[in-house]
Amino acid sequence: MSQPLTSHAATPGTTASPVVVIYGGTSAEREVSLKSGAAILAALGRSGVDAVGYDPADQGLVGLERLAPAAVFIALHGRGGEDGSLQGALELLGIPYTGSGVLASALGMDKARTKQVWQAFDLPTPESIMLSGASDWQAVAGRLGLPLIVKPVHEGSTLGISIVQSVAELEAAYHEAARFDARVMAERFVQGEEYTVSILGDRALPAVRVEVPGGFYDYEAKYLSNTTQYHLPCGLDEADEAELAELCRKAFAAIGGAGWGRVDVMRDARGHFWLIEVNTVPGMTDHSLVPQAAAHTGMDFDRLVLEILATAGHVGHDAEA
């Protein structure tokens, strides 16, 4: 792993190569990405790193090439930034970047295929079914039980997700999810406590237990509400937290994840953990969970950003995984 890139001055007649923070974009998570990118840029500035922001919604990757970055800090959430396409372009350009490589990013963005990989590794994840407009709603409910979850396969920030309480609600939930993605899935609902575990390098940071007064950790609860509670320490005993950390490390490694990420987990009434999804470019806003977990270990936001930047020491992430 390379050391964090530091500020450098250009010599006469040359142009310094900055770290470029890519954020914004055109996905449904644009607003969150803008907040993450702004926070990262501010942290790099405070650390003396020569960094500039870049929004590909303006010029695609043409303007990025002109900047000739020393490395790219990816803060682009959702499709176009978290799904392997940006990672592939940066591989072709030979530009080092933070986080997971092409394959792991593509898998992590695809909830259905992530679950298939986890199942192949015998890792616990709730049963799911792919949906279409012609699905037999009664059969779906009969197989997964009620309530159940309906979600877009390729979306983040809980956009388009519904908790379905009855068969009568299923079709409407499908169409709501389909507004965000052509592929929609239904998943068995796990009633219980919600945890998230951040991965930094080869270690799991302390688990965060998320508690929402309304019971559903949706977009508003994640980014807008001041009533969402984040419990650190999470309340698990030492053995259970160690079990959760190991499960999340395995889940992240199974998709080929690298650098940093976050794994979301539910724990049912019997104490069993169930993997829900993985995020390869987690949020870095003032409500985000990775900075909270890092802070609990004594790592402030600026140091966390430098630690993540240190993962941008090479290209060919998937080959190394």
N, C-alpha and C positions, 0 to 999 in steps of 0.2 A: 504494500500500500504506500502511495506517495505521501509526502508531507504536505500540509496545507499550503496553497499558493499564497504568496505574500505580495504586498504592493511593490511595484518596481517603476522606476522612471525611465522614460525613453532617452536614448542617446541622440545627439544631433543627427538629423537626417533619417531617423528610424521611428517607428511607431510601436509603442508598448502593446503587448497582447493582453487584453483584460480577461478577467473571468466574466462570462456572460450569464446572467440569470434569465432563463426563458420562462415567461409567465404570460397569463392572459389567454390567448388562443381563441378558439371559436366553439369550444364544447359547452355543454350545459353548466359546467363547473367554472366558467370564466371568472365570475365575480370572486369566488373563493380563491382561485389561482392568483388573481391580481393582489389580493390581500397577502397571500403567502409570499409572493415574489417581492412585494414592497418590504415585508418584514425581513426577508433574507438579505435584500440589498442593504437595508439599514444596518444589519448586523455585520455584514462584510465591510461596510464603510467604517464602522466603529473599530473593527479589527485591523484597519489599514490595508485591506485588500483592494486592489484596483479592479472595480467591478462596475458593470453597466447592465441595465435591464433591456430586454428585448421581447417585444410582443409579436409573434409570428402572424397575428391577424392582420398586421399592416403590410408586410412584404414577403410573407412566407419565409423560406430559408435563404433567399437571395441576399438580404441585408445581413444575415448572420455570417455568411461567407466573407462578406466585405470586412466585418469586424475582426476576422481571423483570431478567434478566441483561444486563449491558452487552455481553457476548459469551460465546460458548460454546466451550470447548476440547474438541473431540471426542476422547475416548480410549476410545470404545466399539468394540471390535473385533468383526468378524463381522456376521452378519445382525442387522438392527435398528439398527445404528450405522454400518456401513461400506458399506451397500448402497443408499444414496440415500433411504431412507425417513425417517430422522432429518433429513437435510439438507432434504428437502421440507417437513417440518413446521416446521423453523426458518425456511425461506423464507417460509412462510405467516404465521408469527408475527412476521416482520420482525426476527429476532435474528441478528446477525452470528455467524459460526462459522468455525472453522479448517478448512483443507484444501479438498478438491475439492467441486464442486457435485453436484447431483442426478444428472445424466446420467453424469458421469465416475465417481462412486461406484458407481452401479448397474452400469456396464460393468466396472469393476475387480473387483467382487465375483463377476462371472460369467466364469469362466475360458474357457468356450467362446466367448462372444461377444467377449471381449477378443482372442482369437486370430483371430477373423474380421475384426475391425477391423485388427489388425496385418497380416494377409494382404492386406487391401485396400490397405494402404500399402506393400506389398512389403517388409515387415519380417520377418526370419527367426524362425520359431517352429515347433517340432516338429509333425508331422502328428498329428491326433487323430480319434477316432471316438466318437460318442455310443453308450452302451450301454443295454440293457434286459435284463430277465430272460429274454427270448426271443432274445438275440443268438446268432449263430453264432460260438462261441468260437474254433473253428479258423480261421474266416475273418478274425476280428479279429487273431489272432496272425500269420496269413499276410500281412496287409496292413501291420501295424506292426512286425513282427519281435519277437523275444524277446531279452532281457527287455523288458518294457514297463511303463508306469506306469498304475495305475487310481486315479482320484481323484474326490471329490465336486466338482461344478461350483461350488457356492456356499459352500465352507468354507475356512477359513484354518488357519494353524498346523500344516499337514500332517496335520490330523485326517482319519482315514478313508482315507489314502493307502497304497497297497501297491505294492511292486516285484514284478512277476509274472515268474517264471522259466520257467514251463511252461504249456501250454494247460490242464492239469489244475487249476492254481491260479486260473484266470481267474474262474470263477463265484463262488468263495468271496470273491475280492477285490471283485467287483462288489457282493455282498451286504454286505460290510463297509462299503464306501463309501455304499451306499444307506441305511445306518443314520443317516447324517448329512444326506442330501440325496436328493430324488426324482430329480434329474438327475445322472447319473454318466458320466464320460468315460474313455476309454483314450487314452494318449498315447505316441508313440514315445519310447523311452528314449535319452537322450543320455549316453553314457559319457564322463566327463571331469571337468574342474574346475568347481566351483560358485562363482559370484560374485554379489554383490548391490551395487547402486548406489543410494544415497540421493539424492533430489532435494529441494533446498531452494530455494524461489523458482524462479529460472530457471537454476540451476546444479546440476551434478552434483558430489556430494562424492566423495572418493576411494573407489575400489572396495575391497570387502572380499572376500578369498577365504576360503571356509568349508571347513574340513577336519574330517571326522568319522571317528574311528577305526573305527567300524562301517560307514562308507560311506554312511549314509542320514541326512540332516538332518531327523529326525522331531521330534515334540513334545518328547520327552525330551532330545534333543540340543540343541534350541533353548532350552529353558527350565530344565532341571533338571541336565543333565550338566556336570561341570567338566572333561571331557576334550575337548570340542569346541574346535577351534583356529580363531582368527580372525586372518588374516594381513593386517597393515597395516604397510608397503605390501604390496600384493597379489601382487607378484612379476612382474607384466607389465612389458614395456618401455614406454617413454613413448608410442610410436606406438600400441601395442595398447590401452593404457589410455585414450588419447584416443579411439580408435575405439569402445571399450566405452561410455565416457561419452556420446558423441554418439548411439550406438544407444539408450541408455536414455532420454536426453532426448527423442528422437523417439518412443519407445514410450509414454512418459508423456504427451507432447503429443497423440499420436494418439487417446487415449481422452478427451482434454479435461482431463487432470489439472491441478490447480492447488495452489499453496501448498507442499505437501510430500508425499512419498511414497517408495516404494522399489520398485525393479524387480529381479527375480531372473532370473539368466542362467546357462546352462551353456555351457562351451567344449569342443568335441569334440577328438579326437586330431589333427585336421588344423588346429586353430586357429580354427575357425569358431564364432562366438557364436550362441546360440539363446535367444530370449526365452521365459521360462517363465510368469511371472505378474507382476502389479503389485499393490502394496498401497497403498491410499489412506489408511489409518489404521494405520501400522506400530506395532509394539510400542515401548514406552519403558521397559522393565524394565532390570535390571542386566545382563541377557544380550543386550539388543537391539542391533541393528546400526546404526541411525541415530545413536544417541549415540556409538558407537565411531567411526564415520566422521567425525562432527563434531569429536570430540576430536582426531583426527589432524590437523585443520586449525587446532587451537588454540582451538576453541570448546568451553567446558565445558558441562555439562548445563543449568545454569541459563540460560545465554545462549541455548542452543539452544531451550529452551522459550519464551523471550521472542521469538525469531525466528519460531517457529511461530505464536505468539499474534498476531504482527503481521500474519499473513495473514487475520485475522478482521475486517478493516476494512470489509467490505461484505457485502451479500447479492446474490443474482443472479449467483452464480459462473459458471454455465453461459453466461449471456448475454455475459459478458466474455471467455470463453475463446476 
